[in-house]
Each structure stands twice: as C-alpha cells, then as structure tokens.
Amino acid sequence: MKNRHPLLDSQVELEISGKSAPIRGKLIEIGQDILVMHNGTQFLYVPLIHMQQLRISTNDREMIEVPEMPFEPYNEPVSYRKMLMNAKGMFSEIYITGNQSVHGYLTTVMNDFFVFYSPVYHTVIISLQHLKYLIPYNPNATPYTLTPEQFPLKPSPLTLSRTFDQQLRKLIGEFVVLDLGENPNKIGVLKNVGQSMIELANANGNSVFLHFDHVKTVHIP
C-alpha cells in the first residue's frame, strides 16, 4: 500500500512555476506526477514538475466542502496522462505562461504535447512539460457562454505528428505565434528547427533563435 501524503485532505498553499501568488485550497489527491486541489469552487490539476513549494495554509478558513471529482473516483490513482485523456472534449481552463489563462477544449493528446482549441487562439499545440494547471468546468458550461453554433468544436486542421519536435518541423515556412505571443520576438515565420534551436524571422525580417525546451505553445493565427 502506498504511503499517504501527510498534507492530504489539508488546507494548503501551493507555489508553482510562473505564478507570483500561491494557489490555496484543499489537497484532494496526489499521484506520481500530478496533484489535485479544490479551491472552494474548482478542481485544479497541477503537474508535479511545476510544484515549487507545498505547505499548510496560514489562513484559518473554514473547511471546504468538496464535490465529487470530475474524472476519477477517490480510490483511483491519478496521473497526468490519464487526466488529459479524461479532459478531452470538456470545457476547461489551462494556464501555461504569462498573466492569462486559456479557455476552450482539449481535443488530442500525443506523445509529448496536446492540442487545445480556443475561441481566442483557435488550435494551440502545447508541450506537456509546460502545462502549469488545468481546471475542468461544469459539463454544461461553455467558453464565454458561446453556443455550439457560435463556437463549434472542430477537429484540428493540422496533420499531427507524434512528438512536439516533429510537429514544429512540419510547420517550417508557416507564420506562427509561440508562447501565445507574449513577446513580439516569438511571432514570425518559422525558418528552421534543429540542434535544439528554433529559428524565427521576426517582423523586421531578422532571425531570432530560441531553445526548443523553452517553447511552450505554438499556434497559427
């Protein structure tokens, strides 16, 4: 029998990569590569690779009443990949980088990336190692209260490869946006992918090189 984590079922504070303020809530479950928290209104699925600190909360708030988990029963072990597979087709919020979350639907899970369809960004390819958390919404909720006619869940227009590296190579020559366009030098024509480097031609036509491991998302506007 696996050891029970000492903070399980406790009110905790979680610091994750890229977030200045900690996430607070009840620690519901913790697996080998993911943990689950409930913040009083939502479940948050957080890959452990981005956990910087986990500690007992200093707030003396009353205990949170936690509803049934959206994916798996409490006695089923949680895992990152299982969570992604269960979240397919469910309206979700994801946080990757910067100051904003992305709302939409997870459509496809590949070896080391997944595809997310958003009303704002449309088809976004996201590296598995850079998802900070996922929040599944109520089954009846839709992004921005859009109707299915206004925002149909469409299959990706891209031909998908098995790996993130192969997928980027397939986009050579395309005008792409990396990391949701948080930096103007991450927007441009993808010129080359090789030797752990990605070459973009920016708005001025100058070459910008980025290390492959730091590219979190890519989409075609």
Backbone hydrogen bonds, N-H to C=O, Kabsch-Sander energy under -0.5 kcal/mol:
donor,donor_aa,acceptor,acceptor_aa,energy
8,L,5,H,-1.7
9,D,27,L,-3.0
10,S,7,L,-2.0
12,V,10,S,-0.6
12,V,25,G,-3.5
13,E,55,R,-3.0
14,L,23,I,-2.9
15,E,53,Q,-2.7
16,I,14,L,-0.5
17,S,50,H,-1.6
19,K,16,I,-1.6
23,I,14,L,-3.2
25,G,12,V,-1.9
26,K,38,H,-2.8
27,L,10,S,-2.5
28,I,26,K,-0.7
28,I,36,V,-2.6
29,E,36,V,-1.5
31,G,34,I,-3.6
32,Q,78,V,-0.5
35,L,46,V,-2.2
36,V,29,E,-3.1
37,M,44,L,-2.4
38,H,26,K,-1.9
39,N,42,Q,-2.3
44,L,37,M,-2.8
45,Y,134,L,-2.7
46,V,35,L,-2.7
46,V,44,L,-0.6
48,L,33,D,-1.6
50,H,47,P,-1.7
51,M,48,L,-1.7
52,Q,15,E,-3.2
52,Q,50,H,-0.5
53,Q,15,E,-1.5
55,R,13,E,-2.3
57,S,11,Q,-2.8
61,R,59,N,-1.2
66,V,64,I,-0.7
76,E,73,P,-1.8
83,M,79,S,-2.3
84,L,80,Y,-2.1
85,M,81,R,-2.4
86,N,82,K,-2.3
87,A,83,M,-1.7
88,K,84,L,-0.6
88,K,85,M,-0.7
89,G,106,L,-2.7
90,M,87,A,-2.3
92,S,104,G,-2.9
93,E,135,I,-2.5
94,I,102,V,-2.8
95,Y,133,Y,-2.1
96,I,100,Q,-0.5
100,Q,97,T,-0.7
102,V,94,I,-2.9
104,G,92,S,-2.3
105,Y,117,Y,-2.5
106,L,87,A,-0.5
106,L,90,M,-0.6
107,T,105,Y,-0.5
107,T,115,V,-2.7
108,T,115,V,-1.1
110,M,113,F,-2.9
111,N,162,R,-1.6
112,D,162,R,-0.7
114,F,126,I,-2.4
115,V,108,T,-2.7
116,F,124,V,-2.8
117,Y,105,Y,-3.5
118,S,116,F,-0.6
118,S,122,H,-2.2
122,H,118,S,-2.0
124,V,116,F,-3.0
124,V,122,H,-0.6
125,I,218,V,-2.9
126,I,114,F,-2.9
126,I,124,V,-0.5
127,S,216,K,-2.6
128,L,112,D,-2.5
130,H,127,S,-1.7
131,L,128,L,-0.8
132,K,95,Y,-2.5
133,Y,95,Y,-1.1
134,L,45,Y,-1.9
135,I,93,E,-3.1
137,Y,91,F,-2.7
141,A,138,N,-2.2
145,T,142,T,-1.7
146,L,143,P,-2.6
151,F,147,T,-2.5
154,K,152,P,-1.1
160,L,158,L,-0.7
167,Q,163,T,-2.2
168,L,164,F,-2.3
169,R,165,D,-2.1
170,K,166,Q,-1.6
171,L,167,Q,-0.6
171,L,168,L,-1.2
172,I,169,R,-1.3
173,G,190,L,-3.6
174,E,171,L,-2.5
176,V,174,E,-0.6
176,V,188,G,-3.1
177,V,219,H,-2.8
178,L,186,K,-3.0
179,D,217,T,-2.1
181,G,178,L,-2.0
182,E,179,D,-1.5
186,K,183,N,-2.6
187,I,184,P,-1.2
188,G,176,V,-2.3
189,V,201,A,-1.7
190,L,174,E,-2.7
191,K,189,V,-0.7
191,K,199,E,-2.9
192,N,199,E,-1.4
194,G,197,M,-2.6
197,M,194,G,-1.7
198,I,210,L,-2.7
199,E,192,N,-2.9
200,L,198,I,-0.5
200,L,208,V,-2.9
201,A,189,V,-2.3
202,N,200,L,-0.6
202,N,206,N,-2.7
205,G,202,N,-2.0
208,V,200,L,-2.9
210,L,198,I,-2.3
212,F,196,S,-2.8
214,H,211,H,-1.7
215,V,212,F,-1.7
216,K,214,H,-0.7
218,V,125,I,-2.0
219,H,177,V,-2.2
220,I,123,T,-0.6
